[in-house]
Amino acid sequence: MSRYRTMMKTLAISGLLISATSNGALAWEAETVTERLKQLFAAQGIDLAWTGVSDDGSSITIEDLKATPADENRSVDLGTIVLEDVTEDDKNYQIGEVSLPSYESTSAKGSVSMQDISVSGLMLPKESTDDPLADVILYESANLGGLQISSQDTDVFTLSAIHVEMMPPADDGTLEFTGAADRFTLDIGAVTTQAKSRETLEKLGYSQIEGTVEMAGSWRPSDGRLMLSQNDVTVASAGKLGLTLDLSGYTPEFANALREMQAEMAANPKGDKSAQGMAMLGLMQQLTFNGVVIRFDDDSLTNKLLDHAAERQGVERADVANQVKAMVPMKAASFLGPELTASVTEALSTFLEDPESLEIRAQPESPVPFALLMGAALASPQSLAGQLGLKINANQ
């Protein structure tokens, strides 16, 4: 019996020592976590400020949180938020859940409101000099129940059920993400100033539109490889416009430089536009183009436009389509060259006769630095089209 008691005492003491050691090694402090949060948002061009921070051992409360974008003089008042289930390891501060109160901002131009904002699995990387993800805020999922932009008591733009998911970094540091907005609405008539344009939209049935947004892609911070594998905007009774993109060089350093340049241009709107443009072109030369695809899948929009043009001219739909077919070679020949112009004309003719899909694809045989693309665009647009491997397909 004495041996049993001795063993149990030894196990109990060992357990206490292990617990004390592990808690001591990972004993986060609320001020340290929130200051790191502030540093990371500052790196993204957003200044955070608050009136107080407190914790209860597992959660952190930030009182009267305000966020100010670098290019704005006006702060966004986010109120009091709670960082729940806070833990840490050697590399990150981990936050189980963050929920933000509803937000509304009103000005003479209108109002913006957001509801049901939450982030799960938030990770704040600790400071590091050799980790390309050291200044990148990671999370498992982010959700926004609703967003409304209104003007004169009219909802001009709304988004519903927005959600973004992010996968843990792969071995090479690649981040994969997906996202969607289950519904959006846009009152085009409310933002269209010309009466004639509003009338046209009403005839076409598009003064108010609704649809969905879906996206997916990946980003590798070490070399800036950004791949947008899906970015689809679907409009009901019109069609779906999709974009895929593949480029390199979009590193955290590039993103920071771009953000700083945009902030400087916004702060000095009357500055030298030529100098600002040259600076932007110089920055863009850090990027490398790998490919892009723009695709439109028709859902009655094309024939509605042809019918509207035919009604205005007093002709048939086929007559308008033939006019477009005839105009394309004249407009495109000087930019695309004879061979590609013929291909474009054939694809457009196929699409106008039976509108299903139209796809513009630019995929060079090997990656092309933006500097070479800009040089080719200035020297010879025809050579640029060949360098990009430009192709246009219809109904495929």
C-alpha positions as a Markdown table, in Angstrom:
| # | Residue | x | y | z |
|---|---|---|---|---|
| 1 | Met | 0.0 | 0.0 | 0.0 |
| 2 | Ser | 2.8 | 2.4 | 0.8 |
| 3 | Arg | 4.4 | 1.7 | -2.5 |
| 4 | Tyr | 1.0 | 2.5 | -4.2 |
| 5 | Arg | 0.8 | 5.8 | -2.3 |
| 6 | Thr | 4.3 | 6.7 | -3.2 |
| 7 | Met | 3.7 | 6.1 | -6.9 |
| 8 | Met | 0.5 | 8.1 | -6.9 |
| 9 | Lys | 2.3 | 11.1 | -5.2 |
| 10 | Thr | 5.0 | 10.9 | -7.7 |
| 11 | Leu | 2.6 | 10.9 | -10.6 |
| 12 | Ala | 0.6 | 13.9 | -9.1 |
| 13 | Ile | 3.8 | 15.9 | -8.6 |
| 14 | Ser | 5.0 | 15.1 | -12.1 |
| 15 | Gly | 1.7 | 16.2 | -13.5 |
| 16 | Leu | 1.8 | 19.5 | -11.7 |
| 17 | Leu | 5.4 | 20.1 | -12.8 |
| 18 | Ile | 4.5 | 19.4 | -16.4 |
| 19 | Ser | 1.4 | 21.6 | -16.3 |
| 20 | Ala | 3.4 | 24.5 | -14.6 |
| 21 | Thr | 6.2 | 24.2 | -17.1 |
| 22 | Ser | 3.9 | 24.2 | -20.2 |
| 23 | Asn | 1.7 | 27.0 | -18.9 |
| 24 | Gly | 4.8 | 29.1 | -18.1 |
| 25 | Ala | 6.2 | 28.6 | -21.6 |
| 26 | Leu | 3.0 | 29.6 | -23.3 |
| 27 | Ala | 1.6 | 32.1 | -20.9 |
| 28 | Trp | 0.4 | 34.8 | -23.3 |
| 29 | Glu | -0.4 | 38.3 | -22.1 |
| 30 | Ala | -3.3 | 40.3 | -23.4 |
| 31 | Glu | -1.2 | 43.4 | -24.1 |
| 32 | Thr | 1.3 | 41.3 | -26.1 |
| 33 | Val | -1.4 | 39.6 | -28.2 |
| 34 | Thr | -3.2 | 42.9 | -29.0 |
| 35 | Glu | -0.1 | 44.8 | -29.8 |
| 36 | Arg | 0.9 | 42.0 | -32.3 |
| 37 | Leu | -2.6 | 42.3 | -33.7 |
| 38 | Lys | -2.0 | 46.1 | -34.1 |
| 39 | Gln | 1.3 | 45.5 | -35.8 |
| 40 | Leu | -0.1 | 43.0 | -38.3 |
| 41 | Phe | -3.0 | 45.3 | -39.3 |
| 42 | Ala | -0.6 | 48.2 | -39.6 |
| 43 | Ala | 1.3 | 46.1 | -42.2 |
| 44 | Gln | -1.9 | 45.8 | -44.1 |
| 45 | Gly | -2.5 | 49.6 | -44.1 |
| 46 | Ile | -5.0 | 49.7 | -41.2 |
| 47 | Asp | -4.3 | 51.5 | -37.9 |
| 48 | Leu | -6.0 | 50.1 | -34.8 |
| 49 | Ala | -6.7 | 51.9 | -31.6 |
| 50 | Trp | -8.6 | 51.1 | -28.4 |
| 51 | Thr | -9.3 | 52.5 | -24.9 |
| 52 | Gly | -8.6 | 49.4 | -22.9 |
| 53 | Val | -7.7 | 45.7 | -22.9 |
| 54 | Ser | -8.5 | 43.0 | -20.3 |
| 55 | Asp | -8.5 | 39.2 | -20.1 |
| 56 | Asp | -10.1 | 36.4 | -18.0 |
| 57 | Gly | -7.4 | 33.8 | -18.6 |
| 58 | Ser | -8.8 | 32.4 | -21.9 |
| 59 | Ser | -10.4 | 35.4 | -23.7 |
| 60 | Ile | -9.3 | 39.0 | -24.4 |
| 61 | Thr | -11.7 | 42.0 | -24.4 |
| 62 | Ile | -10.8 | 45.0 | -26.5 |
| 63 | Glu | -12.8 | 48.1 | -25.6 |
| 64 | Asp | -13.9 | 50.8 | -28.0 |
| 65 | Leu | -11.9 | 49.4 | -31.0 |
| 66 | Lys | -11.4 | 51.8 | -33.9 |
| 67 | Ala | -9.9 | 51.0 | -37.3 |
| 68 | Thr | -8.5 | 53.7 | -39.6 |
| 69 | Pro | -7.4 | 52.8 | -43.2 |
| 70 | Ala | -4.1 | 54.5 | -44.1 |
| 71 | Asp | -5.6 | 56.5 | -47.0 |
| 72 | Glu | -8.6 | 57.7 | -44.9 |
| 73 | Asn | -9.0 | 60.4 | -42.3 |
| 74 | Arg | -12.1 | 58.8 | -40.9 |
| 75 | Ser | -12.1 | 55.9 | -38.4 |
| 76 | Val | -14.5 | 52.9 | -38.3 |
| 77 | Asp | -15.9 | 52.5 | -34.8 |
| 78 | Leu | -16.1 | 48.7 | -34.2 |
| 79 | Gly | -17.1 | 48.9 | -30.5 |
| 80 | Thr | -16.0 | 46.3 | -27.9 |
| 81 | Ile | -15.0 | 42.9 | -29.3 |
| 82 | Val | -13.9 | 39.7 | -27.6 |
| 83 | Leu | -11.1 | 37.4 | -28.7 |
| 84 | Glu | -12.2 | 34.0 | -27.5 |
| 85 | Asp | -10.2 | 30.8 | -26.7 |
| 86 | Val | -6.8 | 32.5 | -26.9 |
| 87 | Thr | -3.8 | 30.1 | -26.9 |
| 88 | Glu | -0.2 | 30.3 | -28.3 |
| 89 | Asp | 2.6 | 28.0 | -29.5 |
| 90 | Asp | 6.1 | 28.8 | -30.6 |
| 91 | Lys | 5.1 | 30.5 | -33.8 |
| 92 | Asn | 1.5 | 31.9 | -33.4 |
| 93 | Tyr | -1.1 | 33.4 | -31.1 |
| 94 | Gln | -4.2 | 31.4 | -31.8 |
| 95 | Ile | -7.7 | 32.8 | -31.4 |
| 96 | Gly | -10.7 | 30.4 | -31.6 |
| 97 | Glu | -13.4 | 32.9 | -32.4 |
| 98 | Val | -13.8 | 36.7 | -33.0 |
| 99 | Ser | -17.3 | 38.2 | -33.3 |
| 100 | Leu | -17.8 | 41.8 | -34.2 |
| 101 | Pro | -21.0 | 43.8 | -33.4 |
| 102 | Ser | -23.1 | 45.1 | -36.2 |
| 103 | Tyr | -21.7 | 48.2 | -37.9 |
| 104 | Glu | -23.4 | 51.2 | -39.6 |
| 105 | Ser | -21.9 | 54.4 | -41.0 |
| 106 | Thr | -24.0 | 57.3 | -42.3 |
| 107 | Ser | -23.0 | 60.3 | -44.3 |
| 108 | Ala | -24.6 | 62.8 | -46.6 |
| 109 | Lys | -23.9 | 60.4 | -49.6 |
| 110 | Gly | -25.7 | 57.5 | -47.9 |
| 111 | Ser | -25.0 | 54.7 | -45.5 |
| 112 | Val | -23.1 | 51.4 | -45.1 |
| 113 | Ser | -24.1 | 48.7 | -42.7 |
| 114 | Met | -22.8 | 45.2 | -41.9 |
| 115 | Gln | -24.2 | 42.4 | -39.7 |
| 116 | Asp | -23.1 | 39.1 | -38.3 |
| 117 | Ile | -19.3 | 39.4 | -38.7 |
| 118 | Ser | -17.2 | 36.6 | -37.3 |
| 119 | Val | -13.7 | 35.0 | -37.8 |
| 120 | Ser | -12.8 | 31.5 | -36.7 |
| 121 | Gly | -9.4 | 30.0 | -36.2 |
| 122 | Leu | -7.5 | 33.3 | -36.3 |
| 123 | Met | -3.7 | 33.0 | -36.2 |
| 124 | Leu | -1.4 | 35.9 | -35.5 |
| 125 | Pro | 2.2 | 35.0 | -36.4 |
| 126 | Lys | 4.8 | 36.1 | -33.9 |
| 127 | Glu | 7.6 | 38.3 | -35.2 |
| 128 | Ser | 10.1 | 36.5 | -37.4 |
| 129 | Thr | 12.8 | 37.6 | -39.8 |
| 130 | Asp | 12.9 | 34.5 | -42.0 |
| 131 | Asp | 9.3 | 33.4 | -42.3 |
| 132 | Pro | 7.5 | 34.8 | -45.4 |
| 133 | Leu | 4.2 | 34.4 | -43.5 |
| 134 | Ala | 5.4 | 36.5 | -40.5 |
| 135 | Asp | 3.3 | 39.5 | -41.5 |
| 136 | Val | 0.3 | 37.6 | -42.9 |
| 137 | Ile | -2.9 | 37.1 | -40.8 |
| 138 | Leu | -4.3 | 33.6 | -41.3 |
| 139 | Tyr | -7.7 | 32.2 | -40.4 |
| 140 | Glu | -9.8 | 29.2 | -41.0 |
| 141 | Ser | -13.0 | 31.0 | -41.9 |
| 142 | Ala | -14.5 | 34.4 | -42.1 |
| 143 | Asn | -18.2 | 35.2 | -42.4 |
| 144 | Leu | -20.4 | 38.3 | -43.0 |
| 145 | Gly | -24.1 | 37.8 | -42.7 |
| 146 | Gly | -25.0 | 40.9 | -44.7 |
| 147 | Leu | -23.7 | 44.1 | -46.3 |
| 148 | Gln | -25.9 | 47.0 | -47.4 |
| 149 | Ile | -24.9 | 50.2 | -49.2 |
| 150 | Ser | -27.8 | 52.6 | -49.4 |
| 151 | Ser | -28.5 | 56.0 | -50.8 |
| 152 | Gln | -31.7 | 58.1 | -50.0 |
| 153 | Asp | -33.3 | 55.1 | -48.3 |
| 154 | Thr | -32.7 | 52.8 | -51.3 |
| 155 | Asp | -30.4 | 49.8 | -51.1 |
| 156 | Val | -28.0 | 50.4 | -54.0 |
| 157 | Phe | -25.9 | 47.3 | -53.3 |
| 158 | Thr | -26.3 | 44.3 | -51.0 |
| 159 | Leu | -24.4 | 41.1 | -50.3 |
| 160 | Ser | -25.7 | 38.2 | -48.3 |
| 161 | Ala | -24.1 | 35.2 | -46.6 |
| 162 | Ile | -20.4 | 36.0 | -47.5 |
| 163 | His | -18.0 | 33.3 | -46.4 |
| 164 | Val | -14.3 | 32.7 | -47.0 |
| 165 | Glu | -12.4 | 29.6 | -46.0 |
| 166 | Met | -8.6 | 29.3 | -45.8 |
| 167 | Met | -6.6 | 26.0 | -45.7 |
| 168 | Pro | -3.5 | 25.7 | -43.5 |
| 169 | Pro | -0.2 | 26.5 | -45.3 |
| 170 | Ala | 1.2 | 23.6 | -47.3 |
| 171 | Asp | 4.8 | 22.5 | -46.8 |
| 172 | Asp | 6.0 | 25.1 | -49.3 |
| 173 | Gly | 4.0 | 27.8 | -47.6 |
| 174 | Thr | 1.2 | 27.9 | -50.2 |
| 175 | Leu | -2.2 | 29.2 | -48.9 |
| 176 | Glu | -5.4 | 27.9 | -50.5 |
| 177 | Phe | -8.7 | 29.7 | -50.2 |
| 178 | Thr | -12.3 | 29.6 | -51.3 |
| 179 | Gly | -15.1 | 32.1 | -50.9 |
| 180 | Ala | -18.6 | 33.0 | -52.0 |
| 181 | Ala | -21.4 | 35.4 | -51.6 |
| 182 | Asp | -24.7 | 33.5 | -51.8 |
| 183 | Arg | -26.6 | 36.5 | -53.1 |
| 184 | Phe | -25.9 | 40.0 | -54.2 |
| 185 | Thr | -28.2 | 42.7 | -55.6 |
| 186 | Leu | -27.4 | 45.9 | -57.5 |
| 187 | Asp | -29.8 | 48.7 | -58.3 |
| 188 | Ile | -28.1 | 49.9 | -61.5 |
| 189 | Gly | -31.0 | 52.4 | -62.2 |
| 190 | Ala | -30.3 | 54.1 | -58.9 |
| 191 | Val | -26.6 | 54.8 | -59.8 |
| 192 | Thr | -27.2 | 55.7 | -63.5 |
| 193 | Thr | -27.4 | 59.4 | -63.9 |
| 194 | Gln | -28.6 | 59.5 | -67.6 |
| 195 | Ala | -32.3 | 59.1 | -68.2 |
| 196 | Lys | -31.7 | 57.4 | -71.6 |
| 197 | Ser | -29.4 | 54.8 | -70.0 |
| 198 | Arg | -32.0 | 54.1 | -67.3 |
| 199 | Glu | -34.7 | 53.6 | -70.0 |
| 200 | Thr | -32.4 | 51.2 | -71.8 |
| 201 | Leu | -31.8 | 49.2 | -68.7 |
| 202 | Glu | -35.5 | 49.0 | -67.9 |
| 203 | Lys | -36.2 | 47.7 | -71.4 |
| 204 | Leu | -33.6 | 45.0 | -71.1 |
| 205 | Gly | -34.9 | 44.1 | -67.6 |
| 206 | Tyr | -31.7 | 45.0 | -65.9 |
| 207 | Ser | -32.4 | 48.1 | -63.8 |
| 208 | Gln | -32.1 | 45.8 | -60.8 |
| 209 | Ile | -30.0 | 42.7 | -61.0 |
| 210 | Glu | -29.2 | 39.9 | -58.6 |
| 211 | Gly | -26.7 | 37.0 | -58.6 |
| 212 | Thr | -24.0 | 35.1 | -56.8 |
| 213 | Val | -20.2 | 35.3 | -56.5 |
| 214 | Glu | -17.8 | 32.3 | -56.2 |
| 215 | Met | -14.0 | 32.3 | -56.0 |
| 216 | Ala | -11.1 | 30.0 | -55.3 |
| 217 | Gly | -7.3 | 30.3 | -55.5 |
| 218 | Ser | -3.9 | 30.0 | -53.9 |
| 219 | Trp | -1.0 | 32.3 | -52.9 |
| 220 | Arg | 2.6 | 31.4 | -52.1 |
| 221 | Pro | 4.2 | 34.4 | -50.2 |
| 222 | Ser | 7.8 | 33.2 | -50.7 |
| 223 | Asp | 7.8 | 33.9 | -54.5 |
| 224 | Gly | 4.5 | 35.7 | -54.8 |
| 225 | Arg | 2.8 | 33.0 | -57.0 |
| 226 | Leu | -0.9 | 34.1 | -57.0 |
| 227 | Met | -3.3 | 31.8 | -58.8 |
| 228 | Leu | -7.0 | 32.7 | -59.0 |
| 229 | Ser | -8.5 | 29.4 | -60.2 |
| 230 | Gln | -12.1 | 30.7 | -60.0 |
| 231 | Asn | -13.7 | 34.1 | -59.9 |
| 232 | Asp | -17.2 | 33.8 | -61.2 |
| 233 | Val | -19.9 | 36.5 | -61.1 |
| 234 | Thr | -23.3 | 35.1 | -62.1 |
| 235 | Val | -26.2 | 37.5 | -62.9 |
| 236 | Ala | -29.7 | 36.0 | -63.1 |
| 237 | Ser | -31.2 | 36.0 | -66.6 |
| 238 | Ala | -28.0 | 37.5 | -68.1 |
| 239 | Gly | -24.9 | 35.2 | -67.8 |
| 240 | Lys | -21.8 | 34.3 | -65.9 |
| 241 | Leu | -18.5 | 36.2 | -66.2 |
| 242 | Gly | -15.5 | 34.3 | -65.0 |
| 243 | Leu | -11.8 | 35.2 | -64.6 |
| 244 | Thr | -8.8 | 33.0 | -63.8 |
| 245 | Leu | -5.4 | 34.5 | -63.3 |
| 246 | Asp | -1.8 | 33.2 | -62.8 |
| 247 | Leu | 1.1 | 35.6 | -62.0 |
| 248 | Ser | 4.3 | 35.6 | -59.9 |
| 249 | Gly | 6.0 | 38.3 | -57.9 |
| 250 | Tyr | 3.0 | 39.3 | -55.7 |
| 251 | Thr | 5.0 | 38.9 | -52.5 |
| 252 | Pro | 4.1 | 40.5 | -49.2 |
| 253 | Glu | 6.8 | 43.2 | -49.9 |
| 254 | Phe | 5.2 | 44.0 | -53.3 |
| 255 | Ala | 1.7 | 44.2 | -51.7 |
| 256 | Asn | 3.1 | 46.6 | -49.0 |
| 257 | Ala | 4.8 | 48.8 | -51.6 |
| 258 | Leu | 1.6 | 48.9 | -53.7 |
| 259 | Arg | -0.5 | 49.8 | -50.7 |
| 260 | Glu | 1.9 | 52.6 | -49.7 |
| 261 | Met | 2.0 | 54.0 | -53.2 |
| 262 | Gln | -1.8 | 54.0 | -53.4 |
| 263 | Ala | -2.0 | 55.7 | -50.0 |
| 264 | Glu | 0.5 | 58.4 | -51.2 |
| 265 | Met | -1.5 | 59.0 | -54.4 |
| 266 | Ala | -4.8 | 59.2 | -52.4 |
| 267 | Ala | -3.2 | 61.7 | -50.0 |
| 268 | Asn | -1.9 | 63.8 | -52.9 |
| 269 | Pro | -4.7 | 63.8 | -55.6 |
| 270 | Lys | -3.3 | 66.9 | -57.3 |
| 271 | Gly | 0.2 | 65.5 | -57.6 |
| 272 | Asp | 2.2 | 64.9 | -60.7 |
| 273 | Lys | 0.1 | 62.2 | -62.5 |
| 274 | Ser | 3.0 | 61.4 | -64.9 |
| 275 | Ala | 5.4 | 60.8 | -62.1 |
| 276 | Gln | 2.8 | 58.7 | -60.2 |
| 277 | Gly | 2.1 | 56.7 | -63.3 |
| 278 | Met | 5.8 | 56.0 | -63.9 |
| 279 | Ala | 6.2 | 54.9 | -60.3 |
| 280 | Met | 3.3 | 52.5 | -60.6 |
| 281 | Leu | 4.7 | 51.1 | -63.9 |
| 282 | Gly | 8.1 | 50.6 | -62.2 |
| 283 | Leu | 6.5 | 48.7 | -59.4 |
| 284 | Met | 4.4 | 46.5 | -61.7 |
| 285 | Gln | 7.6 | 45.4 | -63.4 |
| 286 | Gln | 8.3 | 43.2 | -60.4 |
| 287 | Leu | 5.4 | 40.9 | -61.6 |
| 288 | Thr | 5.6 | 38.0 | -64.0 |
| 289 | Phe | 2.6 | 37.0 | -66.2 |
| 290 | Asn | 1.8 | 33.3 | -66.4 |
| 291 | Gly | -1.7 | 33.4 | -67.9 |
| 292 | Val | -5.3 | 34.7 | -67.8 |
| 293 | Val | -8.6 | 33.4 | -69.0 |
| 294 | Ile | -11.8 | 35.5 | -69.3 |
| 295 | Arg | -15.0 | 33.6 | -70.1 |
| 296 | Phe | -18.6 | 34.6 | -70.5 |
| 297 | Asp | -21.4 | 32.0 | -70.4 |
| 298 | Asp | -24.5 | 33.6 | -71.9 |
| 299 | Asp | -27.9 | 33.3 | -70.3 |
| 300 | Ser | -30.0 | 35.5 | -72.7 |
| 301 | Leu | -28.0 | 38.7 | -72.3 |
| 302 | Thr | -26.5 | 38.7 | -75.9 |
| 303 | Asn | -29.8 | 38.2 | -77.7 |
| 304 | Lys | -31.5 | 40.9 | -75.6 |
| 305 | Leu | -28.8 | 43.4 | -76.6 |
| 306 | Leu | -29.0 | 42.4 | -80.3 |
| 307 | Asp | -32.8 | 42.7 | -80.2 |
| 308 | His | -32.6 | 46.1 | -78.5 |
| 309 | Ala | -30.2 | 47.4 | -81.1 |
| 310 | Ala | -32.3 | 45.9 | -83.9 |
| 311 | Glu | -35.4 | 47.6 | -82.6 |
| 312 | Arg | -33.6 | 51.0 | -82.4 |
| 313 | Gln | -32.4 | 50.6 | -86.0 |
| 314 | Gly | -35.6 | 49.1 | -87.4 |
| 315 | Val | -33.9 | 46.0 | -88.6 |
| 316 | Glu | -33.7 | 42.3 | -87.7 |
| 317 | Arg | -31.5 | 40.7 | -85.1 |
| 318 | Ala | -29.4 | 38.9 | -87.8 |
| 319 | Asp | -28.7 | 42.3 | -89.4 |
| 320 | Val | -27.2 | 43.7 | -86.2 |
| 321 | Ala | -25.1 | 40.5 | -85.8 |
| 322 | Asn | -23.8 | 40.9 | -89.4 |
| 323 | Gln | -22.9 | 44.5 | -88.7 |
| 324 | Val | -20.8 | 43.5 | -85.7 |
| 325 | Lys | -19.1 | 40.7 | -87.7 |
| 326 | Ala | -18.1 | 43.2 | -90.3 |
| 327 | Met | -16.8 | 45.8 | -87.9 |
| 328 | Val | -14.5 | 43.4 | -86.0 |
| 329 | Pro | -11.8 | 42.9 | -88.8 |
| 330 | Met | -11.6 | 46.6 | -89.4 |
| 331 | Lys | -11.1 | 47.5 | -85.7 |
| 332 | Ala | -8.9 | 44.5 | -84.7 |
| 333 | Ala | -6.5 | 44.1 | -87.7 |
| 334 | Ser | -4.0 | 46.8 | -86.6 |
| 335 | Phe | -3.8 | 45.4 | -83.1 |
| 336 | Leu | -4.0 | 41.6 | -83.6 |
| 337 | Gly | -2.6 | 40.9 | -87.1 |
| 338 | Pro | -4.3 | 39.1 | -89.9 |
| 339 | Glu | -4.1 | 35.5 | -88.5 |
| 340 | Leu | -5.5 | 36.3 | -85.1 |
| 341 | Thr | -8.1 | 38.7 | -86.5 |
| 342 | Ala | -9.5 | 36.0 | -88.7 |
| 343 | Ser | -9.6 | 33.7 | -85.6 |
| 344 | Val | -11.4 | 36.3 | -83.6 |
| 345 | Thr | -13.9 | 37.0 | -86.4 |
| 346 | Glu | -14.7 | 33.3 | -86.7 |
| 347 | Ala | -15.2 | 32.9 | -82.9 |
| 348 | Leu | -17.4 | 36.0 | -82.7 |
| 349 | Ser | -19.5 | 34.9 | -85.6 |
| 350 | Thr | -20.1 | 31.5 | -84.1 |
| 351 | Phe | -21.1 | 33.1 | -80.8 |
| 352 | Leu | -23.5 | 35.6 | -82.3 |
| 353 | Glu | -25.2 | 32.9 | -84.3 |
| 354 | Asp | -25.8 | 30.8 | -81.2 |
| 355 | Pro | -24.7 | 32.6 | -78.0 |
| 356 | Glu | -23.4 | 30.0 | -75.6 |
| 357 | Ser | -19.9 | 31.0 | -74.4 |
| 358 | Leu | -17.1 | 33.3 | -75.4 |
| 359 | Glu | -13.6 | 32.8 | -74.0 |
| 360 | Ile | -10.4 | 34.9 | -74.2 |
| 361 | Arg | -7.3 | 33.0 | -73.3 |
| 362 | Ala | -3.8 | 34.4 | -72.9 |
| 363 | Gln | -1.3 | 31.7 | -72.0 |
| 364 | Pro | 2.3 | 32.3 | -73.1 |
| 365 | Glu | 4.6 | 29.3 | -73.7 |
| 366 | Ser | 6.8 | 30.5 | -70.8 |
| 367 | Pro | 6.3 | 33.1 | -68.1 |
| 368 | Val | 6.7 | 36.7 | -69.3 |
| 369 | Pro | 7.9 | 39.6 | -67.1 |
| 370 | Phe | 5.6 | 42.6 | -67.1 |
| 371 | Ala | 8.5 | 44.8 | -68.2 |
| 372 | Leu | 8.6 | 42.9 | -71.5 |
| 373 | Leu | 4.9 | 43.0 | -71.9 |
| 374 | Met | 4.8 | 46.8 | -71.4 |
| 375 | Gly | 7.7 | 47.2 | -73.9 |
| 376 | Ala | 5.9 | 45.1 | -76.5 |
| 377 | Ala | 2.6 | 47.0 | -76.0 |
| 378 | Leu | 4.4 | 50.2 | -76.8 |
| 379 | Ala | 6.5 | 48.9 | -79.7 |
| 380 | Ser | 4.2 | 46.5 | -81.5 |
| 381 | Pro | 0.7 | 45.5 | -80.3 |
| 382 | Gln | 0.7 | 42.6 | -82.8 |
| 383 | Ser | 3.8 | 41.1 | -81.3 |
| 384 | Leu | 2.2 | 41.5 | -77.8 |
| 385 | Ala | -0.7 | 39.3 | -78.8 |
| 386 | Gly | 1.7 | 36.6 | -80.1 |
| 387 | Gln | 3.8 | 36.9 | -77.0 |
| 388 | Leu | 0.8 | 36.3 | -74.8 |
| 389 | Gly | -0.4 | 33.3 | -76.8 |
| 390 | Leu | -3.8 | 35.1 | -77.2 |
| 391 | Lys | -6.7 | 32.9 | -78.4 |
| 392 | Ile | -10.4 | 33.4 | -78.6 |
| 393 | Asn | -12.9 | 30.5 | -78.6 |
| 394 | Ala | -16.7 | 30.3 | -78.9 |
| 395 | Asn | -19.2 | 27.8 | -77.6 |
| 396 | Gln | -16.5 | 25.4 | -76.2 |
